[in-house]
Amino acid sequence: MTSFIAWVGVDQRGPASLYFASDSRITWEGTKEPWDAAKKVFACNSQPEIFGFVDYALLPLNVLTKAVVAIDAGLRPAQAELSAEGRCDWLWEQVKHEAKAHPASLLRSFRVFYGLRTGSKHPIKAVAAEEEHGDDIAKFHLFVLSWDQKERVWHEQTIKVPTATSSVLHIGGSGRESVEDWTLRWHESEQKDTSRVVFSAFCDALDSKSDPLSGGPPQLVGAYWDSNAKTFGVYTNAHGATFQGSPYYGYEKGLVPWRNSLFERVTPLGQIIPRAQRHSRPKLGTPKKPRS
């Protein structure tokens, strides 16, 4: 199963980033042995587009891996490139095609998340910006596609992305209750309405081990108003340096950005990058939801 969270980061001028975070655990029916190295969030190298999933893993992992490669290789039809909805429709066609070819008796419920940015001008909070830049103002979009095994139907959803403050857009998976609890506790502290609070709360939820179906290191991807999407390396006290859910044994220097559990910019060794903003851990309240 999964713990998953999506959120938008807003600075003094407007929406500036869109993030997905997930755990790394996959479990199977009939066994208590988990696998804590599964890739669950994805980012294009050539586009400001990110992807994720919850619940049944095999089909979404397979189709999203292929979709990212196809997009980066320029294989998406030109007509689909014209709008966020066109790109979303193309992706949903890939998912549904894979699902149709999947053995029906083995297909389980799952949910796919697709986030992207359109436009390239920073969304300044002024009416004049709309008049000057028109459709080229950077806007973030979040789409969700779900397959319901019991009802055997597809559900499509568009989640509105707020523009005033950094906000959680969706929390999903078997670890939803734990992530919601820790997110609430962080947002009730003196630190709130920031990306670092959301990611810190998510890491605390995984560390709490409240959901036995979620585990392994956290994974993080993001899209920005001025660049293509990024896959982050994550350094935590529990797992050290990890990249896409697996231990990182590469060189200290590279093109991959790194964050720790407080969302600070760090090296793969966990050291704060010089001149990077430091974040303190606030005093948190007690859990608001009962533990099962």
N, C-alpha and C positions, 0 to 999 in steps of 0.2 A: 504494500500500500504506500502511502505517501503523506508527508507534510509539505504543503505548498502555499506560497504567498505571493501576491502581485501588488505592487504599489507604484504611485507616481511621485516623483520628487519635484517640488516647486521652489524656485528661488524668488528673489525680490521682483523679478520681471515676469514670472509666469512659469508654466510647466517646462522643466529642463531635462527630465530623465524618466525612464520607465524601467522597472526592475522585476525580475522573477527570481525567487529563491526556492530551493527544494532540499530535501534530505537525499540520501543515496541508497536507501534500503528497498530491496524487492523480497517479498515473501511468497510462498506457494501454499496452496491448500493441502492439508494433510501432513505438513511438516513444520517444525518449529525452527528449522535452520534458515536464517536469512542470508541474503547476499548484500553486502554494504558497499558495493562499488558500481552501481548502475547509473548511467548518465540519464538525467531526468529533465534538464533544462538545456536549451540550445540557442545559439546566436549565429547569425550570418556574418561573414567577413565583408561582404560587398554591399550590404543593405542595413538600415536601422530596424531590424526585425528580430524578435525573440520568440521562443516557443517553450511550452512545457506541457505536462500531463499529470493526471492522478489516476489512481485505481489500476485496472488491468494494464500491464506494462508492455507486453510483447508487441502488439500492433502499433501503439503510438510511438514507441521507441524506434521501431523499424521505419515507419512512414516519415517521421520528423527528421530522422537522419538523412534519408534520401531527399526530402524536400529541401533541406538546407544546402546539400551538395548541388542540387539542380538549380536553385536560385543563384548560388555563387558562381555556377558555370554558365549563367545566362540562358538557361533553358526554359524559363517561364515565358509564356506567350506575351508578346508586346501589348496585346489588348488588355491583359490582366494587370499590367503595370500602371494603367492609367488612373487607378483609384485604390483606396484602402479596401473598399468593398470588392473590387475586382481581384485583388490579391488574395483576399479572404476566400472568395468563391473558388479560386484555383486550388487553394490548400484544402478546402473542405472536399473538393472533388477527389483529391489524392487520398484523403483519409477514407472516404466512403468507398472508393474503388478497392483499397486494401481490405476493408472490412467485408466487402462482398466476396472477395477471394479467400477470406479466412474461413477455416472450418467452423460452421455455424454453432456446432455443439460445444466448441471450446471458447467462443468469443464471450467475454465478460464486459460488464459496464465499465466505461472509461470516460474521461473528459480531457479535451485538448484545449490549451490556451495559446492564443496568437496575439502578440503585441507588436505594434509598429508605429513609426513616425512618418507623417507626410509633411511636405514643405520643408524649408530650410532657414527661414528667418526667425530669430528669437521672438517669442510671443510677448512683446512689451505690453504692459497693462495700460493701454491707451486706445481710445477709439480711432485715433489717427493712424495707428499701426495697421488696422484692418483696411483702411482706405489706401494706404501707401503700398502695402505688400500683398493685399488680397489673399488669394488661395495659397500663396507661398509661405504664409506664417506656419511655423512648426506646430503640428498638432499630433497628439498621441491617441492611439486607438487600441481597444482591447476587445477581442472576439472570443467566444467560447462555443465549442461543439461537444455535445455529449451523446453517447450511445447508451440507451437504457435497455439492459439485457432482459428485464422482466417484461416490459411493455413492447420491446423490440421496435423502438422508434428513435429517431434522431431529434435532438433539441438544439436549436441555434440561439445564441444570445449575444447582444452587444452591450458591453458595460460602459457607461458614461465615465469619462475621465475628468475629475474636477480640475479647476485651474487656479483656485485661490490658495490652497495649502497642500502640503505633502499629505497624501491620503492612502490608506489601504484600499485596494480595489476588490480583492477577492482572497479568501482563505479557504483552502480545500484539502481534501484527503482525509485519511483516518485520524490524522493528528490535528484536525481543525480545532477541536475544543481546547487543547493545550496551547496552540498558537494564539487563539483568540484571548485566552486567559493572560498569557504573558504580554501580549500586545496591549491589552487594557492596562496592565500594571505599569508598563513603561510609559504609556501616554498619560497616566495620572501622576507621574513624577514631574520634576521641574523641567525635564527634557521632553518635548513633545513636538509633533508635527514636523518631523525630520526623517530623512531616509535612515540615518544611523539608529534611530529609535526602533524603527520597524525591523531592521536586520538584527539588531541586538536582541530584541524580543524573540525573534525567530530562533536564533542560536540558543537562547536560554530554554526555549521550549524543547529543542532537540536534546540539550544537556540534561533536562529534567527526566528524560526517559518515561514520560507519562504515557506515551503511546507506544506499545511494544511493536507495532507495525512500521514505525518510523525510526530511522537510525543512520549511523554512518556520518561522515562529514557533510556540512552544508555545501550547496552549490549555488552559484550566483551568476546571472547574466543581466546585461543592461543595454538600453538604447538611449541615445542622447539627441538633443536638438541640433547638434552641430557635427555629428560623426556617425559612422556605422556602428553596429552593435558590438559589444565586447563580452567575452567570457572571462571571468575573474578567477584567479587563484585565491584560495581562502586559507588563512592561518588561524587555528584555534588551539587553545591549551590542550584540549582532549585529543586532537588528531594531528597536530603539527601542520605542516604545509601540505595542502591537497589541491588537486586540479581536476575538475570534472568528477569528483568523488573518489579519486585514487591518490595515494601518497605521491608527492612530487620529489623527484630525485635529480632534477636538471640543474642547469647553471643558475647562479644567483641573479644574473642579469638576463633580461629578455624583454619581449614585447608585451607580455601578459601583465595587466595591472593586478595588484594584490590588495586584499582587505582582511582585517582581522575581525573578531566577533563584535567589536565596537565600531566597525565600519571605518576604522582608521586606515590610511594608506601606509602599507608596510612592504618590506622586502619578503621574499620567500622564507627568510629566517625569522620573520616576525618582528623585525626591528622597524620602528617608526621612521618613515622617510624624512630627511631633514626638511624643515619648514612646512611639513604637513600639519594640518590641524589635529590637535589632540582632543580626545573626548574622555570625559570622566564617567564612571559608572554611578548612577544615582542610587539613592536608597529606595528600594521598592516595597510596595505594600504586600500584604498577604494575598494568597490566591482567592479570587472571587468565586470560582466555580468548584464544587466538590469533586474530589478525585475518586474515580471508580476503583 
